[in-house]
Amino acid sequence: MLASNGYKVLTAGNGEVAIRAFKRSKQPVDLVLLDVVSPGMSGPMVAERLATLKPGLRVLFMSGYDNTSVVQRYVVEKGCALLPKPFSEQQLTKKVREVLNAAPVS
């Protein structure tokens, strides 16, 4: 969906692959879109690791479990952007633009 809207996209099947792709990227990564609940390494864990590589990195989490304690504790309470599943292409692109236009994270 994002590529068809003009964004350059790196994809990864899990957190470790995402971190390796981030490190190898020849172009700057402006935003990461992570699923909160994922096998092996959760989205918040990946975001934490990536933040050590690029402080202020913009992160957008997505989740079909927006009322769980994990989402509340590691996303909502920390003030991170969250896009509940399911979502439309329009909702995704709007939220990505909103996060990119927001003040840098400190």
N, C-alpha and C positions, 0 to 999 in steps of 0.2 A: 504494500500500500504506500509506503513512504517513497520508495524508488519511483513509483509511477507519478508521484507529486513533486519530483525534482530533487529529492534528497539523495545523497550518496550514502549507501548503507553497507555496513559490515554485518554479517550474520554469524552466530555461534550457537552450537547445539547445547552448550553447558557453560558454566562459569569459568572453568579453567581455560577452555577454548576462547572464551570472550576476552579474558585477560591477556592471553597470548596474541590474539588479533589486535587488541588495543596497543600492545607494546610494539608490534610489527608494522602498524599502520604508517604509511609514508605521508599521509595527510592528517592534519589535526582532527581530533574527534571533539565535536562541540556538545554532544548530548549522547547519553546512553539510555536505552529503553530496556528495562529489565522486568522479568516476571518475578513477583515476590516469592512465590513458592515454585521452586525448580529442583530437579534432582541433583544431588551432590553438594551444591553450594547455593544457598539462597540468594535472591537478588540483592538484599541488603548487605550480605557478605561480599558479593562481587563489587558493589558500589563502594564499600569501605576500602577494599584493596585498590580499586581504580583511583580513589581519592588520594591515596598516598603517592600515586604516579602523576596525578594532575589535580592539585588542589583547586577547588572551585568548580570542578566538573559538574555540569548540569545532568541531573538524573530524573528520569520519568519512570515510575513503577507502574506496572499493570497487574491486576489481580482479579480473579473471580471470587475471591474470598475476602471482600473488603471489610467484613465485620469481625474477622478473627483477631485473636490477641496478638498474633505475629504482625499482622498488618498494622494494627493500632500502635503497637509498641515500637516497631522499627521503621514505620513509614509516617503515619499520621502524626504521632506525638513529636516526631523530629521535624515536622513541617515540610516533608518531601511531597513532591507532586505525585498524584495517584490517578490513574485512569481505570475505572472499574470495567471488567469484562461482563458481557460482550460489549463491543463498541463498533461504531461504524467508521469507515474511512474518513469521513468528514470530522467526526469527533476526535479521531487520532491526530489528524493533521492540525486541527485547531489547538489541541493540547500541546503538541510538539512546538508549534509556533509560540504559544503562551510561555512555555518553559524557556525557550531560546531567548525570548524578549524580556524575560524577568531579570532582575538585578542579579549579578553574579553571587554565587554561594560563597560564604566565607568560612 
